[in-house]
Amino acid sequence: MTKLDLPKKGSVELLKEIIAERAKGVNAKFFARVGDDWTERVQAFIDAAGNPEVIKQWDESLANPTPFLTLYNSPADGHAHQIVLSAMREKKLQICPSCGEDGTPHTLDHYLPKTDFPHFSVIPANLSPMCDICQGHKLAETLDKDDLRIFIHPYFDQFVENRVLRIVVGEPYEAPHSFELMPMDGLEADLEALLLRHVAGLKLQPRFVHFVKEMHGHLIRTVANMRALDQNVVHQIRSFRKLEAGRGKNGWRHIYFASVLKDGDLLDWLVNGQLPEFIDTLPDSDNED
Ligand SMILES: [Zn+2]
């Protein structure tokens, strides 16, 4: 969950260019007829922050999806939307904005799916980078059984500018029985509920736990090494956290280090506790690869 800046070219601004370019094409009449309604609907999308609880489907685009979908699926070279789409695809992130896992998210996700909302298929505010795993879980879902939106929108949901998740490490610390992914305390109730739907919708808990188990083992080994070298364990973990905060406050590594630093008992065990003996085998040279 990362807050992203809205794409530079505004969605309504781009839409006007698309409609102007279509004035001479094969679907000229179609776009001339729907242009004003379409623009209104895109403006309504922006005003409603893309929220599927309030944004209605459009009979016109459901009846005639092809002209809209073609814009996204086969954008003509040099046309306004082709330039915007390739710029969005070229922008390489290091962390998936939806889940926080490391790695370059390769696909553009349609926040409102193009099957249900063909007229938003090419609208920048509806498109954001996402990793393949998230995309495989999100599919065309938008609302839960109570008609509440499931997913956080990376352009509009400001609250993910701050860290929103923490991990609770269960004892024994050398081989924890559990790692539990939890919302941060103090979130507004509706935002916390949205976050929990998002976490469940992307099956984040098992994915995060798989990652954090390994990370925790690495940290214990590294801490054993720090202690052998008389380094200040807490200062070192703080510097790991700071490094990761720069990459993304809701990145998995940042959530882990920040959670360790907030857990007094775990921190005390790392500083003073009995570490497993077999682990103190890290090289202490900076030249090791
Ligand atoms: Zn992801």
Boltz pocket constraint, residues with backbone or C-beta under 6 A from the ligand:
constraints:
  - pocket:
      binder: B
      contacts: [[A, 96], [A, 97], [A, 98], [A, 99], [A, 100], [A, 101], [A, 130], [A, 131], [A, 132], [A, 133], [A, 134], [A, 135]]
      max_distance: 6.0
